[in-house]
Amino acid sequence: MVNYSCEKCGKSFKQKGHYMKHLQRKNPCDNINDKIEKIVENKVDELVKEKLQDLVEKGDIEIKNKNLISNNQISNIENIEMETNNNKNVFNFIEVCSGGGGLSCGLEKSGIKPLLLNDIDKNSCKTLRLNHPDVEVFEGSFTKIDYSKYINKCDLLCGGVPCQSFSYAGKQKGLDDKRGDLIIKFSEMINIIKPKIFMIENVKGLLTHNKGETIKYVINECLNKNNLYNIEYKLIKCVNYGVPQKRERVIIIGVKKDYKFNFNFPKETDKIMTIKDALKDVPKSMGAIYPEKKLKYFKKIPPGGCWINLDTEEQKEYLGAGYYSGGGKRGLLRKLSWNEPCLTILCSPAQKNTERCHPDENRPLTIRESARIQTFDDDYIFCGSLNAQYSQIGNAVPVLIGKLLGDELVKSLISLKLNNI
């Protein structure tokens, strides 16, 4: 049976006549997504003010434009200018394509100071400026940055260079795609800045694209065409490093051949973190919702289950022609399990192929729940609309992975310093 759903309010109708009557009524229904986004924006503003106020009171930052402070309270967060009083870090890094800041946050936790952060997305840049108030943030393509002042002054150059062209979720066009070409642009940056170490994060599809020839080309003909670096790479399965998530990413590390030290990838841990571990006492926050049409299916699916738990007629009804196409499709109508790690957190939690339903409640994970899965601290604030925040979280490197990589990078850099190189 065909169901009709209102795109604005999500209400479902079995009969077309009732659906048309709903659309033509004098008082149109409210767009629930607009309502949610407005509430989220107001809440983010409140959290931003609270965080800035806390940093001011601790003496970590100073507000330069005093006219925005009234009765010792920050009255307006627009165009606020800040400077930091903290200068504890010894080593430094530049990160391009920073997104919401998962990698940079992890590296800072290791004691490495960011010289420059960059992203082309305006909401990501707002997030970076808020959570890294003392750091220069360049908004725009990293190919437009003037790197002349950083030549031979950068310890680590890193970035999550856009990877959709190699992703299993895409068409895997690789270097034939404009986004694949950005890896070549990043290689040019390496040869200009000449950092002691460089690091790239990418999807695992990079390893198998074009039967493994692409990764060889990227390393030998792009990243190391001048033969300046010793390069190694590894597929990191985040769940083996204390992250409550089945996320897999390729990490490529290059160490300048002039420096006589090696980089060691972090050691795996025996303890597997589950969703139950991750979401203990998680703060409440806003999140997406499912329309009524989808809710009726999720109500019949147990934790850890998916569409295969429905009866045959309901499976056909939900999947349509996809029911006969073969393949696993286990991501459809997927409900998470408390006792397992989460599936990979994605940018859109409620789309048909990206559903990550809460184990007990028939809804997607909230912003703070998603951030917990990505190992962000609860006081790390994301800017922009609800969709923009989900996107930043879904694209991020888990903070803990950044921290573990940073710890090993610091060991390498300390070894370099002790040897007076």
C-alpha positions, 0 to 999 in steps of 0.5 A: 500500500502506498503511503503519503507523507507531508514533507513539512510536518512528516505526518503520514496518510494512507489515503490520497484524499486525506493527504490532499485535504491536509495540503490544501487546508487554510492553516498550513502545517508548520515546518518542523525542521525550521522550528528545530533549527531555530531552537538549535541556533538559539541554544548554540548562542547560549552555549557559546556565551557560556564557554567564552565567559568561562574562558575569560574568568579563567584568564585563558582569553581576553576580550579585546572589544570591551564594548561587548561586555556588560555587567561582566557578562558577554552580551553579544557573540557577533564579531567578538575578538579574542586573544589568548594568555596561554603559550605552553606548547612546544611543537606546532602544526598546520592543519588544512581541511580541518572540518569541525576540528577532531584531529586538531583537538586531539593533537592539542591534547598531546601538547602540539600547538596549531599555527594555522587551521583551515577549512572551506566551510564557513560553519566549520570555521566558526567552530574552529574559531570558537574552540581554538580562540587563539589560532589563526583560521583561514576560511577558503580553499587551502590552495589560496593560503600564503605559506611563505612565512611557514617555510622550514618553521612547521613541525607537522603539516596535516590534513583530512584532504577531501576523500569522497572520490575514493570513498566506497559510498561514492563512485570511486573516481579517485584522481580523475575527480577534482577532489582527488586532485587536492591530494596533488595540491597538498603534495605541492604544499609539502614541498613548499613548507618542508615540514619535519613530518606530514600526516594525511587522513583518508578513507580506506578506499584509497588503498584498494582504488584502481587495484592498489595503484592509486596509493602507490601513485599518491606516495611515489609520484605526489607526496615524495616526488622529490624523495625528501621523506620516508613514508609509511601508512596504516589502516586504522580501525578506530574500535581497536584504539578505544573509540566506540565506533567501527570507523576505519581510516587510512593514516599516511605519515611522512618523516623527513629523511634528514632526521634520523628518527622513526615514527611508530603508530599507536599500539592497539588496545584490548578493551572494546568500548561500546555505545553503553560506555560512550553514552553514560551520563551524556548531556541532553541536546537537540537531534534529528527526528524520524517521520511517522512513516519510518517510526512505524518500522523502527518500533518493530526492530530490536536493538542491533536489528535492521530491516530484515527483522520486519515481516516480508510484506513490510520489507518490500513496502520499505525497500521497494525495488531495492528488495529485489536488488540483492546485497546486504543493505544492513545499514537500512533501518539499522538500530544500534545495540548498547553492547556493541560499538557504534557503526561509523558516524555519518554526516546525515543520521536520518537518510535511508542509507545512513540510519543510526537509530538509538538502541532504546528510543526510536530516533537518531543519535543527538548532537552530543551523543554523536560527538561522544561516539567521536570522542569529543569533550562535552564542552566542545561546541559545534556551530551552524544549523542542526545539519551543519553540526551533524556534518562536522561531527560525521566528517571528523577524525575521532579526537582520541585517534588524534590524541594517540597519533599526537602522542607518538608524533611528540615522541618523535619530535622530542627524539629529534630535539634531544639529538640537536638536529 
